[in-house]
Amino acid sequence: MSASGGERRPAVFLDRDGVVNEALVRDGRPYPPGSPDDVVIVPGMPEACARLRAAGFAVVVVTNQPDVARGRQSASGVAAINAVVRHEVALDGLYSCLHDNGDGCGCRKPAPGMLLAAAADLGLDLGRSFMVGDRWSDVDAGREAGCTTVYIDRGYSERRADGYDHVVPDPVAAVDWILGTTQGEEGGGVGSSSLRHQGLR
């Protein structure tokens, strides 16, 4: 639902594993929890997301879950894990892509499809929105959608992100930066223009 008077809201898009809940790291690479019992919410993220919503942002999770296409997880298993996340953290939306690289979908990050779908469904202004993630595909998806991008550098043993607008060590620091920067701009609040378009890094 869009804001009153037809104004489109800004959003903070969050990757799921490694941002909202802890990823399971093996050999330096992040993996999703295998079951609802394995879900551990990142400390401080329920409160951080509540702060974002209180400031006028929609909070939307966008997550790649290719283990479904790979036969390692079921769609119902992903839904059960998502239900735990939504129970623990107040969100405005949660979008999952169940495809793999070869499926040619438009929703698997680094494609921006999930962000575009959320913008259409929820009445979001992507130019005033942020994408927060711990992998290069999150940053690329956010950039393709026209969002300001925040990279959480967890030191994974994989391709690193580049071209992001800001880098932080953890998800709560990302929220602190978003709130501090948007509320600190002249005019303040989430109505200010995208920082990326001002050349900030």
Buried (B, 14 or more C-beta within 10 A) or exposed (E): EEBEEEEBBBBBBBBBBBBBBBBBBEEEEBBBBBEBEEBEBBEBBBEBBBBBBEBEBBBBBBBBBBBBBEEEBEEEBBEBBBEBBBEBBEBBBBBBBBBBEEEEBEBBBBBBBBBBBBBEEBBBBBBBBBBBBBBBBBBBBBBBBBBBBBBBEBEBEEEEBEEBBBBBEBBBBBBBBBBEBBEEBEEEEBBBBBBBEEEEE
